Amino acid sequence: MTDFPISATDPKVGCDACKSELELNFDFAFAYQPIVDLRDRSVFAHEALVRGSNGEGALSVLGQVNTQNRYRFDQRCRTQAIAGAARLGMRENLSINFLPNAVYRPELCIRSTLEAAKEHNFPLDRLIFETVESEHLDNNLHLTNILREYREFGFKTAIDDFGAGYSGLTLLADFQPDLIKLDMALIRDIHQDRARQAIVRGVVTICEELGVTVIAEGIEVAAERDFLTDCGIFLMQGYLFAKPAFKALAQVDPDAWQTD
């Protein structure tokens, strides 16, 4: 999908809540980490990960985000991630994290994202918006409304850190995103942990019935990769394949594809 709804990009449209937030007084950049597809040894997407202007860790930036500036930060994350992806010649999907509590009205707050996609000729159907399931929301209905609205615009939707947050299966029951990303705490040493194995197999079965694709993140060793492949998970992300590349598209380690 490459259409850009006029109503959402009309500069006259806006909301007082958005206009009242403070401008950012700090800069940041992005590193990009690939999400791979084991089935054909390709890159499915790149996740945009926030970094300091000189490559400092995410906490150096996120520690400066508060209730007064989170809307501006969320908006700039989207536009800068798209601009960076276009500049790097990204042809795969681009996955962007967003803050649900920074979205007042999704049909209005998405305006700058649509403008950035149009300016950089980045197709809307190659954008994935991830929400962190571990972020507490006073109103879960607000999140599901955002995700539904984003789907209407043509974006893919994803729940990040699935299994580590407040909502869990309840959120999945209320809305079925295109993707869920299993939290790395579930993945760590899964090849030798029967409890984690049972939980992940159960989630995969549920998602198959719901038509939701599972991504496993935090893959660090081949044994984790191999167990997850046996479970039917083929989209993976982690240091085994590539570390995030600052202002660049990381190259997948050729050895990461190799199986015994």
Rosetta blueprint (number, residue, H / E / L):
1 M L
2 T L
3 D L
4 F L
5 P L
6 I H
7 S H
8 A H
9 T H
10 D L
11 P L
12 K L
13 V L
14 G L
15 C L
16 D H
17 A H
18 C H
19 K H
20 S H
21 E L
22 L L
23 E L
24 L L
25 N L
26 F L
27 D L
28 F L
29 A E
30 F E
31 A E
32 Y E
33 Q E
34 P E
35 I E
36 V E
37 D E
38 L L
39 R L
40 D L
41 R L
42 S E
43 V E
44 F E
45 A E
46 H E
47 E E
48 A E
49 L E
50 V E
51 R E
52 G L
53 S L
54 N L
55 G L
56 E L
57 G L
58 A L
59 L H
60 S H
61 V H
62 L H
63 G L
64 Q L
65 V L
66 N L
67 T L
68 Q L
69 N L
70 R H
71 Y H
72 R H
73 F H
74 D H
75 Q H
76 R H
77 C H
78 R H
79 T H
80 Q H
81 A H
82 I H
83 A H
84 G H
85 A H
86 A H
87 R H
88 L L
89 G L
90 M L
91 R L
92 E L
93 N E
94 L E
95 S E
96 I E
97 N E
98 F E
99 L L
100 P H
101 N H
102 A H
103 V L
104 Y L
105 R L
106 P H
107 E H
108 L H
109 C H
110 I L
111 R H
112 S H
113 T H
114 L H
115 E H
116 A H
117 A H
118 K H
119 E H
120 H L
121 N L
122 F L
123 P L
124 L H
125 D H
126 R H
127 L E
128 I E
129 F E
130 E E
131 T E
132 V E
133 E L
134 S L
135 E L
136 H L
137 L L
138 D L
139 N L
140 N H
141 L H
142 H H
143 L H
144 T H
145 N H
146 I H
147 L H
148 R H
149 E H
150 Y H
151 R H
152 E H
153 F H
154 G L
155 F L
156 K E
157 T E
158 A E
159 I E
160 D E
161 D E
162 F E
163 G L
164 A L
165 G L
166 Y L
167 S L
168 G L
169 L H
170 T H
171 L H
172 L H
173 A H
174 D H
175 F L
176 Q L
177 P L
178 D L
179 L E
180 I E
181 K E
182 L E
183 D L
184 M H
185 A H
186 L H
187 I H
188 R L
189 D L
190 I H
191 H H
192 Q H
193 D L
194 R H
195 A H
196 R H
197 Q H
198 A H
199 I H
200 V H
201 R H
202 G H
203 V H
204 V H
205 T H
206 I H
207 C H
208 E H
209 E H
210 L H
211 G L
212 V L
213 T E
214 V E
215 I E
216 A E
217 E E
218 G L
219 I L
220 E L
221 V L
222 A H
223 A H
224 E H
225 R H
226 D H
227 F H
228 L H
229 T H
230 D H
231 C L
232 G L
233 I L
234 F L
235 L E
236 M E
237 Q E
238 G L
239 Y L
240 L L
241 F L
242 A L
243 K L
244 P L
245 A E
246 F E
247 K L
248 A L
249 L E
250 A L
251 Q L
252 V L
253 D L
254 P H
255 D H
256 A H
257 W H
258 Q L
259 T L
260 D L
